[in-house]
C-alpha cells in the first residue's frame, strides 16, 4: 500500500527561494517515489482567517496553481487541487469541531501569537487547526511534511484522530509529521538571523521570489547584508551569518559540497564576487520557472480543466471517508 502524503500551502504570497529550496524541490522529487502518493492542496479556505481582497485572492490562487505546474508538480503523478473546490474540507471540519475540546485550540502557539497582534480575533483563526486536521484526515494521510512551526498542528490532528477513533471505532489513520532532519535553512537577505518568511515577503530586500524579474533578483542579492570582512567560508560565527546564508543558497542550488563551494570562491576579490555568483545561480534556476509560469497562466482554459480534474480526484478519496464519519456519528445518509 502506498503511503499518502498531504501538503498544503496558502495562496497568500508567491513562493520564495527559501520555500523552493526547503520544500518545493522535495515535493517535485517525491513524485517519483513508487511508495508514495502525493496530494498538494492550495488551502484558500485557510487564507480567509485574515481579511482578504476577493479579487486578489482568486488571482493569487490561480497564480499558485500555475506556479505548482511551472516548478514541476505533475497532475499525472500527483493530485493538485484547490481546497474550496472540495466541500469535504469544510463539512469535515465541522464534524471534527464537534469532538475537539476548545482547550486544545487555546493552547496553540500560533493562535496565541497571531491573536495577540489583532484587534478583532476571528473564530476562523482559532479554528484553523481543526480545518487543517480535516485536510489531512479525510485523505487517510500517513505523512505530513511541515516545518517546526506547524508541528504542533499535526500533533493536534493526531489527537483529534485518536479521540474520534476512541469514541466511534477505528476510522482515521493517525498521521506522522515529516520534518526534514537536515537541509538548507534559508534566512532573510536583509536579516540573516531570521528565517526567510512569506509573511515578510513584502519587505524590500528580504526575499527572492521565484517569479521575480532577474534584475530584481540581482538587486536584492547584491544588497544582502554581510559583514565588514572578506573571508568567504562557511562559518557558525553569528557575525558571518550573511555570508553563510549566501553560501548556503549557492550550495543548495548547485548541489556542490561545502568544500567545492569554498574552492569556487577561494580567489574571489570580496563579497561582491560572492553576491554576483549567487545572483547568477538563482537567476539560472528561477528564470525557466518564470517563463513557464507566464505560459501556463496565459492558458486559463487549461488551468480550469486541471483544477476540475484535481478536485475530482480529491473528492474520490475524501468523500467516502466523509460518508463513513457521518454514518458513525449518527447522521442519516441520503439514499
Backbone bond lengths (Angstrom), bond angles and torsions (degrees), N, CA, C in turn:
res aa  C-N    CA-C-N  psi(-1)  N-CA   C-N-CA  omega(-1)  CA-C   N-CA-C  phi
1 X - - - 1.470 - - 1.526 110.39 -
2 X 1.326 116.01 131.56 1.458 119.55 178.70 1.526 110.88 -69.40
3 X 1.328 116.08 145.40 1.452 121.84 174.07 1.523 108.14 -85.38
4 X 1.336 116.05 124.21 1.457 119.75 -177.74 1.527 109.57 -88.74
5 X 1.340 116.13 132.99 1.460 123.26 -178.43 1.526 108.59 -118.78
6 X 1.344 116.60 127.23 1.468 121.11 -179.23 1.527 109.90 -114.50
7 X 1.329 115.96 128.20 1.464 121.81 176.24 1.524 108.99 -129.22
8 X 1.320 116.72 136.82 1.457 121.00 178.34 1.511 111.35 -129.82
9 X 1.317 116.21 145.17 1.458 120.19 178.20 1.523 108.88 -142.72
10 X 1.319 115.97 136.76 1.466 121.13 -178.70 1.527 111.57 -77.55
11 X 1.322 117.22 146.30 1.469 120.93 175.63 1.523 111.12 -84.37
12 X 1.328 116.02 48.89 1.470 119.84 -175.23 1.515 112.53 -87.86
13 X 1.312 116.83 -40.81 1.460 121.93 177.42 1.516 107.95 -147.54
14 X 1.320 117.03 164.37 1.453 119.18 177.11 1.526 109.79 -68.40
15 X 1.329 115.67 158.60 1.464 121.26 -178.16 1.529 109.36 -73.44
16 X 1.326 116.53 133.34 1.467 119.82 178.69 1.528 109.91 -99.00
17 X 1.313 115.27 174.69 1.464 120.79 -173.53 1.530 111.59 -64.24
18 X 1.335 117.14 -28.32 1.463 120.31 176.59 1.517 111.18 -67.61
19 X 1.359 117.27 -42.88 1.470 121.22 175.05 1.523 110.37 -59.70
20 X 1.323 115.07 -43.58 1.460 120.47 -176.61 1.523 111.13 -62.96
21 X 1.334 116.73 -48.13 1.460 120.85 -178.41 1.525 111.27 -69.46
22 X 1.333 115.95 -41.47 1.456 119.76 -173.70 1.513 115.18 -80.00
23 X 1.360 117.52 -28.53 1.464 118.79 -172.79 1.524 113.63 -135.52
24 X 1.320 117.49 -53.06 1.460 120.54 -168.15 1.526 111.99 -62.20
25 X 1.314 117.82 -39.91 1.475 119.43 178.28 1.521 110.99 -61.68
26 X 1.342 115.89 -37.09 1.469 119.59 178.17 1.528 110.38 -66.54
27 X 1.349 116.27 -37.78 1.471 119.70 178.28 1.528 109.89 -60.18
28 X 1.320 116.24 -45.77 1.462 120.45 -178.53 1.528 110.36 -62.80
29 X 1.325 116.88 -45.07 1.462 121.27 -179.00 1.525 111.69 -64.93
30 X 1.336 116.58 -36.35 1.466 120.24 -175.58 1.520 112.91 -68.93
31 X 1.328 117.49 -15.91 1.470 120.74 179.48 1.525 111.99 -63.17
32 X 1.318 116.20 -23.04 1.460 120.65 -177.41 1.528 112.75 -94.38
33 X 1.335 116.60 4.89 1.458 120.84 176.97 1.525 109.16 -81.18
34 X 1.334 118.95 114.56 1.467 120.85 -176.38 1.523 113.94 -66.60
35 X 1.330 116.69 -14.12 1.463 120.63 -178.46 1.526 113.09 -96.24
36 X 1.357 117.09 1.31 1.455 120.95 -176.74 1.528 110.84 -120.40
37 X 1.329 115.79 146.37 1.456 122.32 168.85 1.519 107.02 -121.67
38 X 1.317 116.55 117.50 1.459 121.66 -171.60 1.519 112.39 -101.63
39 X 1.342 114.78 134.87 1.455 122.41 175.23 1.520 108.19 -121.20
40 X 1.328 116.70 123.63 1.458 122.19 179.04 1.518 108.73 -117.85
41 X 1.323 115.93 119.75 1.455 121.69 -172.81 1.529 110.95 -119.59
42 X 1.324 116.10 132.12 1.465 121.40 171.85 1.520 106.25 -87.53
43 X 1.322 116.62 107.05 1.470 121.08 -169.28 1.533 110.77 -89.09
44 X 1.334 114.93 74.87 1.454 120.36 -177.58 1.531 112.63 -70.61
45 X 1.341 118.14 -26.42 1.465 119.90 176.54 1.526 110.54 -66.16
46 X 1.311 116.73 -35.26 1.465 120.18 177.47 1.529 111.13 -64.84
47 X 1.323 115.83 -32.52 1.470 119.60 -179.42 1.518 111.63 -63.03
48 X 1.342 117.49 -23.99 1.464 121.37 -176.56 1.527 113.11 -75.82
49 X 1.333 118.27 -2.84 1.470 119.86 178.14 1.521 111.21 -69.37
50 X 1.323 117.22 -11.92 1.467 122.12 171.82 1.524 107.12 -129.51
51 X 1.334 118.62 155.09 1.466 120.67 -177.18 1.532 112.12 -57.30
52 X 1.327 116.04 138.00 1.456 122.02 -179.04 1.518 110.08 -131.14
53 X 1.324 116.25 147.28 1.462 120.71 168.98 1.530 106.59 -80.53
54 X 1.333 118.95 119.22 1.468 121.20 -173.87 1.527 114.06 -54.97
55 X 1.332 116.78 -44.88 1.461 119.93 -178.96 1.516 111.08 -63.81
56 X 1.328 116.17 -44.30 1.464 120.45 -179.92 1.518 111.65 -64.71
57 X 1.335 117.48 -39.68 1.459 120.73 -179.81 1.524 110.60 -62.38
58 X 1.327 117.09 -43.32 1.466 120.16 178.52 1.527 111.10 -62.25
59 X 1.328 116.94 -43.14 1.461 120.35 -179.20 1.525 111.32 -67.08
60 X 1.328 116.43 -40.51 1.466 119.40 179.76 1.532 111.40 -66.73
61 X 1.326 116.23 -32.70 1.462 119.97 177.88 1.527 110.55 -65.34
62 X 1.330 116.26 -45.30 1.462 120.23 176.26 1.527 111.31 -63.51
63 X 1.321 115.99 -42.04 1.463 120.85 179.44 1.527 110.75 -59.25
64 X 1.331 116.19 -42.29 1.462 119.97 -177.13 1.523 110.66 -69.69
65 X 1.327 117.43 -39.47 1.460 119.22 176.16 1.528 110.16 -61.25
66 X 1.320 116.92 -44.80 1.467 120.45 178.08 1.520 111.17 -62.15
67 X 1.325 116.67 -36.24 1.458 120.56 179.33 1.519 110.93 -69.83
68 X 1.332 117.15 -39.52 1.468 120.40 174.10 1.528 110.23 -52.78
69 X 1.329 115.46 -46.50 1.457 120.50 -178.83 1.528 111.08 -68.55
70 X 1.330 116.41 -38.78 1.471 120.58 -176.98 1.521 112.48 -66.89
71 X 1.333 117.79 -32.95 1.473 119.77 -179.20 1.518 111.77 -81.04
72 X 1.345 117.33 -10.70 1.457 119.05 175.03 1.512 116.67 118.89
73 X 1.339 118.27 4.91 1.458 118.89 174.38 1.532 108.03 -70.94
74 X 1.319 115.73 127.95 1.464 122.31 -170.01 1.529 110.22 -108.91
75 X 1.345 118.17 116.78 1.473 120.71 -179.80 1.520 113.61 -64.47
76 X 1.335 117.65 -12.39 1.460 120.94 175.26 1.528 111.48 -85.68
77 X 1.331 116.39 -18.48 1.464 120.87 -179.52 1.523 112.44 -107.10
78 X 1.320 117.03 -27.29 1.459 122.75 -176.89 1.528 109.40 -130.51
79 X 1.316 115.35 167.23 1.466 120.73 174.82 1.523 108.00 -100.39
80 X 1.325 116.76 118.80 1.456 123.14 178.97 1.524 107.96 -116.50
81 X 1.328 116.81 124.02 1.465 117.43 -179.21 1.520 111.49 -155.97
82 X 1.336 114.76 166.91 1.458 122.50 178.38 1.528 108.02 -99.16
83 X 1.315 116.16 128.51 1.462 122.89 -172.99 1.530 113.76 -52.52
84 X 1.331 117.63 -46.77 1.463 120.83 -175.12 1.526 112.84 -69.77
85 X 1.344 118.11 -10.22 1.454 121.58 177.94 1.532 112.01 -81.95
86 X 1.333 116.02 -5.83 1.466 121.13 -179.92 1.530 107.46 -123.24
87 X 1.331 118.69 98.13 1.468 122.12 -174.99 1.530 114.67 -58.80
88 X 1.329 117.47 -17.18 1.473 120.71 178.75 1.522 111.46 -53.61
89 X 1.327 117.80 -35.23 1.465 120.71 -176.17 1.522 111.15 -62.03
90 X 1.326 116.47 -49.95 1.463 119.73 -178.05 1.531 111.35 -70.78
91 X 1.333 116.99 -43.47 1.465 119.97 -179.53 1.523 110.66 -67.37
92 X 1.320 115.79 -41.35 1.460 119.49 178.86 1.511 112.25 -64.59
93 X 1.339 116.69 -36.32 1.460 120.11 178.57 1.525 110.59 -62.48
94 X 1.350 117.25 -38.60 1.464 119.60 178.55 1.526 110.71 -63.52
95 X 1.322 116.74 -43.19 1.461 120.13 179.67 1.534 110.75 -62.32
96 X 1.313 116.69 -41.41 1.467 120.21 178.93 1.533 110.82 -70.40
97 X 1.338 116.74 -32.42 1.472 119.80 175.05 1.522 110.95 -54.59
98 X 1.317 115.28 -35.84 1.459 120.37 -172.57 1.526 113.22 -77.78
99 X 1.337 117.08 -1.41 1.471 119.58 172.78 1.531 111.83 -124.18
100 X 1.336 116.91 3.44 1.464 120.92 -176.13 1.524 110.99 -99.56
101 X 1.334 119.10 117.98 1.469 121.38 177.04 1.525 110.32 -64.26
102 X 1.317 116.46 135.96 1.470 119.61 -177.99 1.526 111.19 -65.01
103 X 1.338 116.34 -24.91 1.460 119.50 177.30 1.514 112.39 -60.36
104 X 1.352 116.86 -32.56 1.459 119.72 177.21 1.521 110.73 -63.86
105 X 1.331 116.46 -39.20 1.466 120.39 -177.45 1.527 111.20 -72.22
106 X 1.328 116.37 -36.43 1.463 120.10 -179.98 1.524 112.76 -65.13
107 X 1.325 116.57 -18.71 1.460 120.49 -178.36 1.526 112.92 -88.23
108 X 1.326 116.98 -6.75 1.461 119.72 -176.83 1.528 111.14 -66.64
109 X 1.313 115.39 123.43 1.473 121.53 -176.17 1.518 111.72 -60.36
110 X 1.341 117.05 -42.59 1.467 119.70 -178.21 1.524 111.46 -65.55
111 X 1.336 116.82 -36.04 1.462 119.08 177.51 1.525 110.21 -64.14
112 X 1.315 116.84 -44.47 1.463 120.31 179.12 1.525 111.03 -59.78
113 X 1.327 115.26 -42.85 1.462 119.68 -177.68 1.521 111.80 -68.38
114 X 1.339 116.82 -48.44 1.460 120.47 -176.28 1.526 112.21 -71.64
115 X 1.325 117.04 -38.43 1.468 119.62 -178.05 1.522 111.53 -69.12
116 X 1.339 116.64 -27.97 1.465 119.44 179.96 1.522 112.22 -69.03
117 X 1.347 116.31 -15.80 1.459 121.21 -177.81 1.528 112.22 -101.52
118 X 1.347 117.36 2.46 1.453 120.65 -175.65 1.518 111.22 -118.58
119 X 1.316 114.89 138.68 1.465 120.28 179.36 1.528 110.54 -73.29
120 X 1.338 116.27 -40.07 1.455 121.72 176.76 1.524 108.15 -116.23
121 X 1.331 116.39 121.69 1.455 121.31 -178.24 1.524 108.74 -96.95
122 X 1.325 116.51 118.97 1.458 121.49 -178.70 1.521 110.67 -83.49
123 X 1.346 115.83 147.18 1.457 120.62 179.72 1.526 111.31 -60.28
124 X 1.327 115.58 -33.28 1.460 119.55 -179.99 1.517 112.83 -61.39
125 X 1.322 116.97 -32.25 1.459 120.31 179.29 1.522 110.58 -66.54
126 X 1.327 116.27 -40.53 1.463 120.32 177.29 1.525 110.51 -67.44
127 X 1.335 116.55 -38.14 1.461 121.94 -172.34 1.530 113.37 -88.14
128 X 1.317 116.44 -4.67 1.460 122.70 -179.07 1.533 112.80 -44.82
129 X 1.339 119.22 -46.38 1.468 118.99 -176.28 1.530 113.52 -66.31
130 X 1.337 118.20 -26.90 1.466 119.89 178.89 1.528 109.96 -72.97
131 X 1.330 117.00 -38.80 1.460 120.06 174.20 1.522 109.81 -62.76
132 X 1.325 117.08 -39.64 1.463 120.79 176.94 1.523 110.39 -62.93
133 X 1.328 117.06 -38.36 1.462 121.14 177.16 1.527 110.55 -62.73
134 X 1.346 116.48 -41.12 1.467 120.02 177.67 1.531 110.49 -63.95
135 X 1.332 116.77 -41.70 1.466 120.98 176.84 1.528 110.27 -51.02
136 X 1.306 115.26 -44.60 1.464 121.90 -172.42 1.530 111.89 -81.99
137 X 1.324 116.75 -49.09 1.464 120.48 -168.50 1.520 113.82 -72.43
138 X 1.329 117.90 -33.99 1.460 119.55 -175.99 1.525 112.23 -77.90
139 X 1.332 117.31 2.03 1.463 121.32 173.72 1.523 111.67 -111.79
140 X 1.343 116.71 13.57 1.476 120.11 -178.48 1.526 110.49 49.31
141 X 1.321 114.46 48.34 1.454 121.63 -176.02 1.527 111.68 -74.55
142 X 1.314 115.56 135.88 1.460 120.83 176.02 1.533 112.01 -94.85
143 X 1.333 116.29 -37.99 1.463 120.55 -173.35 1.529 110.53 -134.32
144 X 1.339 115.41 141.18 1.463 121.77 179.75 1.526 108.59 -128.12
145 X 1.335 118.89 106.04 1.470 120.38 177.31 1.530 110.02 -70.59
146 X 1.313 117.56 120.29 1.468 121.44 -179.78 1.522 109.77 -143.33
147 X 1.331 114.58 161.03 1.454 120.28 169.91 1.520 109.33 -85.23
148 X 1.307 115.81 172.51 1.469 120.55 -179.65 1.525 111.72 -56.74
149 X 1.357 117.05 -32.32 1.462 120.48 -176.14 1.528 112.53 -70.20
150 X 1.341 117.36 -17.81 1.460 121.02 179.92 1.527 112.90 -106.90
151 X 1.313 117.23 -2.76 1.466 120.03 -176.93 1.531 111.35 -59.46
152 X 1.334 117.47 -38.51 1.459 121.10 -178.94 1.528 111.11 -61.21
153 X 1.333 116.47 -35.48 1.460 120.09 179.34 1.527 111.21 -67.92
154 X 1.329 116.88 -36.88 1.465 119.34 177.23 1.526 109.92 -69.42
155 X 1.322 117.23 -35.54 1.469 120.12 175.95 1.531 109.97 -62.56
156 X 1.338 116.63 -39.38 1.459 120.03 176.28 1.533 110.35 -63.54
157 X 1.321 116.36 -42.25 1.464 120.88 177.31 1.529 110.53 -57.33
158 X 1.313 116.28 -42.54 1.464 120.52 178.01 1.536 110.50 -62.06
159 X 1.330 115.76 -42.65 1.470 119.89 179.76 1.529 111.43 -63.00
160 X 1.337 115.89 -41.19 1.468 120.02 179.37 1.532 110.26 -64.78
161 X 1.337 116.01 -43.91 1.466 120.03 179.41 1.528 110.91 -60.55
162 X 1.324 116.22 -44.95 1.460 120.37 -179.02 1.523 111.25 -66.53
163 X 1.332 117.32 -37.62 1.463 120.73 178.81 1.532 110.62 -66.15
164 X 1.337 116.04 -43.39 1.460 119.16 178.59 1.531 110.30 -63.30
165 X 1.323 116.55 -45.80 1.464 120.51 -179.13 1.532 111.01 -61.12
166 X 1.331 116.60 -35.99 1.462 120.93 179.43 1.527 111.13 -66.41
167 X 1.340 116.22 -41.34 1.462 120.20 -176.08 1.530 113.13 -81.26
168 X 1.334 117.26 -34.52 1.455 120.00 -170.37 1.530 114.52 -120.95
169 X 1.314 117.55 2.27 1.460 120.37 -178.13 1.525 111.22 96.22
170 X 1.320 115.36 162.43 1.462 120.78 -176.13 1.525 110.89 -57.14
171 X 1.314 115.31 117.07 1.467 121.56 -176.06 1.521 111.19 -134.00
172 X 1.332 115.34 -54.89 1.460 120.48 -174.51 1.519 111.80 -98.52
173 X 1.329 115.49 142.73 1.459 121.14 166.33 1.519 107.45 -72.02
174 X 1.333 117.46 135.56 1.462 121.72 177.74 1.532 107.00 -88.01
175 X 1.340 117.62 108.37 1.468 120.41 -171.96 1.522 113.14 -76.88
176 X 1.321 114.33 160.44 1.466 121.69 177.41 1.526 109.61 -111.08
177 X 1.340 117.83 135.73 1.465 119.04 172.95 1.517 110.09 -72.73
178 X 1.313 116.42 137.75 1.469 121.59 176.76 1.524 107.96 -108.36
179 X 1.306 116.15 106.61 1.461 121.06 178.27 1.517 107.32 -115.06
180 X 1.317 116.57 119.49 1.459 120.81 -176.47 1.523 110.21 -55.72
181 X 1.348 115.70 126.49 1.464 120.37 -179.32 1.522 111.50 -67.95
182 X 1.307 115.89 -28.87 1.462 119.93 179.13 1.515 108.43 -148.54
183 X 1.284 115.80 168.70 1.460 119.40 179.94 1.512 110.03 142.93
184 X 1.318 114.18 166.71 1.454 120.04 -176.58 1.523 111.46 -70.08
185 X 1.303 116.14 132.05 1.463 121.68 174.15 1.517 106.35 -110.53
186 X 1.310 116.25 109.17 1.461 121.03 -173.35 1.521 109.76 -92.05
187 X 1.309 115.32 128.74 1.454 121.84 -176.12 1.530 110.67 -101.84
188 X 1.326 115.38 167.73 1.458 120.37 179.37 1.517 111.69 -65.18
189 X 1.323 116.64 140.09 1.466 120.03 179.14 1.527 110.68 -67.49
190 X 1.335 116.11 -31.81 1.460 120.64 -179.04 1.522 112.40 -84.09
191 X 1.343 116.05 -22.64 1.464 121.12 -179.06 1.518 108.56 -146.17
192 X 1.328 118.71 90.27 1.461 121.84 -175.74 1.524 114.43 -70.52
193 X 1.324 117.09 3.37 1.466 119.98 175.14 1.524 111.07 -92.61
194 X 1.351 117.36 -8.42 1.462 122.13 -177.91 1.526 109.54 -121.48
195 X 1.334 116.71 139.88 1.450 121.82 -179.29 1.530 110.93 -62.04
196 X 1.342 116.16 140.03 1.462 120.44 175.64 1.520 108.49 -59.09
197 X 1.329 116.73 129.73 1.465 120.77 -169.54 1.518 111.96 -130.51
198 X 1.345 115.95 142.40 1.460 120.73 174.12 1.521 110.62 -65.23
199 X 1.334 116.12 -36.59 1.460 119.66 -177.61 1.517 112.08 -68.12
200 X 1.337 116.56 -20.85 1.469 120.60 177.78 1.525 111.18 -103.34
201 X 1.332 115.20 9.92 1.459 119.22 -174.27 1.515 114.40 -63.19
202 X 1.337 116.28 -24.09 1.459 119.28 -179.77 1.529 112.25 -77.23
203 X 1.332 116.37 -13.65 1.461 120.59 179.27 1.526 108.64 -72.56
204 X 1.315 116.04 122.86 1.456 121.28 -176.09 1.527 110.67 -59.52
205 X 1.343 115.75 128.16 1.450 120.49 177.01 1.509 114.76 82.01
206 X 1.361 118.19 5.35 1.467 119.61 -178.60 1.522 111.47 -80.91
207 X 1.340 116.82 -45.42 1.459 121.11 -172.47 1.523 110.79 -135.05
208 X 1.331 114.52 162.81 1.462 121.82 169.39 1.518 106.18 -110.18
209 X 1.321 116.75 118.47 1.457 121.33 178.62 1.523 110.30 -89.09
210 X 1.328 116.23 149.39 1.461 120.30 -175.55 1.522 112.64 -60.50
211 X 1.326 117.24 -26.19 1.458 120.18 -177.38 1.526 113.37 -99.56
212 X 1.317 116.94 9.13 1.468 120.16 178.73 1.527 111.05 -65.64
213 X 1.325 115.72 145.07 1.455 122.17 173.54 1.537 109.13 -64.03
214 X 1.333 118.62 144.18 1.470 120.93 179.81 1.524 114.28 -51.78
215 X 1.328 117.11 -37.04 1.469 119.22 179.17 1.523 111.42 -66.39
216 X 1.337 116.41 -36.69 1.474 120.75 177.74 1.517 109.76 -67.12
217 X 1.333 116.90 -41.58 1.462 121.30 179.14 1.521 110.30 -61.44
218 X 1.324 115.72 -47.92 1.470 119.41 -179.20 1.526 110.77 -61.20
219 X 1.317 117.15 -43.34 1.460 120.75 -179.07 1.535 110.97 -63.69
220 X 1.323 116.48 -42.10 1.462 120.51 -178.67 1.525 111.35 -64.56
221 X 1.326 116.36 -43.81 1.464 119.77 -177.56 1.523 110.97 -73.19
222 X 1.317 118.24 -37.18 1.470 120.00 178.92 1.523 111.40 -66.01
223 X 1.344 116.93 -22.74 1.461 121.10 178.39 1.528 112.62 -94.65
224 X 1.332 117.55 2.12 1.465 121.36 -177.04 1.525 110.74 -58.35
225 X 1.325 115.58 141.70 1.457 121.26 -178.88 1.521 110.91 -71.04
226 X 1.321 116.55 130.58 1.464 120.74 175.06 1.521 108.54 -127.11
227 X 1.331 117.95 -126.76 1.466 121.12 177.62 1.522 107.67 -149.97
228 X 1.306 116.52 -170.89 1.466 119.84 -174.20 1.528 112.89 -90.49
229 X 1.341 116.95 1.30 1.462 119.70 -178.84 1.512 112.56 -87.11
230 X 1.347 115.47 -161.47 1.458 120.33 179.06 1.528 111.93 -145.48
231 X 1.331 116.79 -1.45 1.457 121.76 -177.67 1.531 109.62 -75.10
232 X 1.342 116.79 124.03 1.466 120.97 -177.28 1.523 109.06 -109.07
233 X 1.323 115.35 89.52 1.457 122.85 178.20 1.521 109.46 -146.74
234 X 1.330 115.93 156.39 1.462 119.45 173.18 1.522 108.77 -67.18
235 X 1.318 116.19 137.51 1.457 120.31 -176.91 1.525 109.97 -152.82
236 X 1.346 115.81 147.83 1.461 121.02 175.09 1.525 111.80 -93.39
237 X 1.322 115.96 1.12 1.464 121.19 178.98 1.537 108.69 -68.02
238 X 1.345 118.58 123.28 1.471 120.95 -179.94 1.518 113.53 -54.40
239 X 1.329 116.69 -30.20 1.460 120.27 179.37 1.529 110.77 -63.99
240 X 1.324 116.45 -29.55 1.462 121.39 -177.49 1.533 112.17 -95.11
241 X 1.330 117.12 14.91 1.474 120.70 -174.67 1.526 112.20 -58.14
242 X 1.328 117.28 -39.43 1.455 120.44 -178.64 1.513 112.24 -65.41
243 X 1.334 116.42 -44.89 1.467 121.29 177.70 1.519 109.91 -64.48
244 X 1.326 115.93 -43.46 1.458 120.67 -179.77 1.533 110.78 -60.17
245 X 1.320 116.74 -38.94 1.462 121.14 179.95 1.529 110.76 -64.90
246 X 1.317 117.16 -44.03 1.462 120.71 178.93 1.533 110.92 -64.13
247 X 1.311 116.34 -40.28 1.460 120.46 178.22 1.537 110.59 -66.01
248 X 1.316 116.23 -37.00 1.458 120.86 179.25 1.523 110.90 -64.73
249 X 1.334 116.84 -42.77 1.466 121.04 177.08 1.524 110.00 -61.68
250 X 1.324 116.02 -45.42 1.468 121.83 -179.40 1.525 110.24 -61.30
251 X 1.332 116.28 -45.92 1.458 120.07 -179.31 1.522 111.98 -64.16
252 X 1.341 116.35 -43.54 1.457 120.55 -177.42 1.523 111.82 -62.91
253 X 1.320 117.06 -38.14 1.464 120.58 -175.39 1.528 113.02 -86.15
254 X 1.331 117.75 -20.46 1.469 120.60 177.77 1.518 112.11 -96.49
255 X 1.341 116.46 -21.31 1.464 120.32 -178.51 1.512 113.81 75.83
256 X 1.316 117.55 14.36 1.456 121.57 -178.83 1.527 111.85 -84.19
257 X 1.318 116.21 161.07 1.460 121.23 174.21 1.527 109.56 -75.56
258 X 1.320 116.65 164.55 1.467 119.68 177.42 1.517 110.74 -60.28
259 X 1.321 116.36 -39.28 1.472 119.83 -179.43 1.531 110.54 -63.34
260 X 1.332 116.41 -42.18 1.465 120.17 -179.56 1.525 110.80 -67.24
261 X 1.321 116.68 -37.70 1.462 120.51 178.46 1.523 110.09 -63.33
262 X 1.319 116.44 -46.90 1.474 119.91 -179.82 1.523 111.17 -63.48
263 X 1.337 116.64 -34.27 1.464 120.32 176.78 1.527 110.74 -64.46
264 X 1.345 115.97 -38.24 1.472 120.16 179.22 1.525 111.80 -58.40
265 X 1.346 116.49 -30.01 1.466 119.71 -175.22 1.527 112.74 -110.89
266 X 1.331 115.65 15.06 1.471 119.72 -178.60 1.528 111.75 -61.28
267 X 1.321 116.90 -32.85 1.467 120.53 -177.60 1.531 112.64 -107.96
268 X 1.307 115.99 16.44 1.466 119.60 179.45 1.518 110.76 -66.30
269 X 1.325 115.65 148.21 1.476 120.16 -177.96 1.522 112.33 -86.39
270 X 1.323 116.98 -4.78 1.466 119.64 -179.96 1.515 110.34 156.69
271 X 1.320 114.81 -171.00 1.456 119.56 -176.86 1.523 112.81 -67.12
272 X 1.317 116.71 -22.62 1.458 119.71 177.77 1.525 110.91 -60.92
273 X 1.340 116.78 -41.96 1.460 120.55 177.91 1.531 110.87 -64.62
274 X 1.330 115.88 -40.29 1.462 120.56 178.24 1.528 110.32 -60.69
275 X 1.308 116.84 -49.67 1.462 120.93 -177.52 1.530 111.49 -63.21
276 X 1.315 116.13 -39.63 1.462 119.84 179.20 1.525 110.72 -63.06
277 X 1.334 116.78 -42.84 1.465 120.94 -179.86 1.522 111.24 -66.47
278 X 1.329 116.72 -40.79 1.468 120.44 178.84 1.522 110.14 -64.26
279 X 1.339 116.28 -43.01 1.464 120.20 179.19 1.524 110.60 -60.39
280 X 1.323 117.41 -42.30 1.463 121.13 -179.83 1.525 111.63 -62.47
281 X 1.339 116.79 -41.45 1.465 121.12 -179.99 1.522 110.45 -67.42
282 X 1.328 116.98 -44.16 1.465 120.84 -179.82 1.527 110.23 -62.47
283 X 1.313 117.01 -43.62 1.470 120.84 179.86 1.527 110.78 -64.44
284 X 1.327 117.04 -38.98 1.470 120.10 -179.59 1.520 111.69 -64.04
285 X 1.336 116.86 -28.97 1.466 121.38 179.15 1.525 111.13 -84.39
286 X 1.321 116.95 -42.36 1.471 120.29 -172.48 1.524 114.18 -84.19
287 X 1.313 118.64 -27.93 1.467 119.68 -175.82 1.530 112.60 -62.47
288 X 1.343 120.08 -44.22 1.473 118.81 176.29 1.528 112.39 -61.84
289 X 1.330 117.42 -34.19 1.466 121.46 177.58 1.518 109.80 -66.12
290 X 1.321 116.33 -43.32 1.468 121.23 -179.03 1.527 111.02 -63.81
291 X 1.331 116.67 -42.22 1.468 121.19 179.20 1.527 110.06 -65.36
292 X 1.330 116.30 -44.05 1.459 120.43 -179.99 1.525 111.34 -65.19
293 X 1.322 116.42 -39.56 1.462 120.98 179.23 1.527 110.58 -62.08
294 X 1.326 115.74 -41.93 1.466 120.32 -179.04 1.535 110.56 -62.01
295 X 1.334 116.80 -38.17 1.462 120.47 179.59 1.529 111.04 -71.02
296 X 1.330 116.43 -39.14 1.471 120.83 -177.38 1.528 110.78 -69.49
297 X 1.325 116.75 -45.45 1.469 120.37 -175.72 1.528 110.62 -66.91
298 X 1.330 117.08 -22.26 1.468 120.36 -179.61 1.522 111.63 -74.35
299 X 1.337 116.80 -20.90 1.470 120.61 -178.50 1.524 108.61 -100.14
300 X 1.325 115.98 78.00 1.467 121.49 -175.71 1.530 111.42 -61.81
301 X 1.316 117.44 -35.52 1.454 120.86 -179.57 1.519 112.08 -62.03
302 X 1.322 116.32 -42.84 1.460 120.12 179.28 1.523 111.35 -68.13
303 X 1.325 117.19 -37.70 1.462 120.26 176.33 1.522 110.88 -62.22
304 X 1.313 116.63 -42.73 1.463 120.96 178.46 1.531 110.25 -61.54
305 X 1.321 116.39 -40.95 1.464 120.85 179.80 1.535 110.98 -63.41
306 X 1.329 115.19 -44.38 1.465 119.55 -178.78 1.527 111.34 -68.15
307 X 1.356 117.15 -35.71 1.463 119.54 176.39 1.522 110.80 -62.80
308 X 1.338 115.83 -43.06 1.461 120.03 -179.92 1.527 110.73 -65.64
309 X 1.327 116.32 -42.77 1.458 121.06 179.49 1.529 110.79 -61.63
310 X 1.335 116.30 -45.41 1.455 120.49 -179.88 1.514 112.12 -63.52
311 X 1.334 116.73 -41.12 1.464 120.68 179.61 1.526 111.05 -64.54
312 X 1.330 116.23 -39.17 1.475 119.58 178.80 1.527 110.87 -63.51
313 X 1.313 116.79 -42.63 1.464 120.47 178.42 1.527 110.49 -63.69
314 X 1.344 116.18 -42.12 1.467 120.31 -179.23 1.527 110.56 -65.23
315 X 1.329 116.88 -41.66 1.469 120.04 179.54 1.526 111.59 -64.75
316 X 1.330 116.98 -35.03 1.467 119.83 -178.21 1.528 111.46 -63.68
317 X 1.330 117.14 -24.38 1.464 121.36 177.77 1.520 111.47 -91.20
318 X 1.328 116.67 -45.56 1.460 120.73 -169.87 1.525 114.43 -82.94
319 X 1.326 118.54 -31.39 1.465 119.89 -176.12 1.534 113.24 -66.46
320 X 1.338 120.04 -42.00 1.470 118.71 175.98 1.533 112.36 -60.12
321 X 1.338 117.13 -37.89 1.464 119.59 178.10 1.529 110.08 -66.98
322 X 1.327 117.81 -38.75 1.457 120.85 177.68 1.533 110.62 -61.27
323 X 1.321 117.27 -44.82 1.465 120.45 179.54 1.527 110.93 -62.14
324 X 1.303 116.60 -38.86 1.463 121.50 177.67 1.527 110.60 -61.73
325 X 1.341 116.10 -44.99 1.464 121.09 -179.52 1.521 110.95 -64.72
326 X 1.316 116.91 -44.54 1.474 120.73 180.00 1.528 110.94 -61.67
327 X 1.318 116.62 -42.10 1.466 120.42 179.75 1.522 110.52 -63.90
328 X 1.324 117.12 -42.23 1.461 120.76 -178.72 1.522 112.35 -68.97
329 X 1.330 116.50 -27.17 1.467 120.40 179.86 1.526 111.49 -86.29
330 X 1.327 117.91 -2.16 1.447 120.48 174.70 1.500 115.72 95.98
331 X 1.326 118.01 13.32 1.461 120.09 179.76 1.533 110.17 -85.55
332 X 1.321 116.13 141.80 1.458 120.77 176.44 1.528 109.51 -73.23
333 X 1.298 116.81 129.46 1.463 121.29 179.50 1.527 108.89 -96.07
334 X 1.328 117.67 141.82 1.464 120.01 178.51 1.519 110.96 -64.64
335 X 1.307 115.90 140.27 1.468 120.73 -178.31 1.523 110.08 -89.75
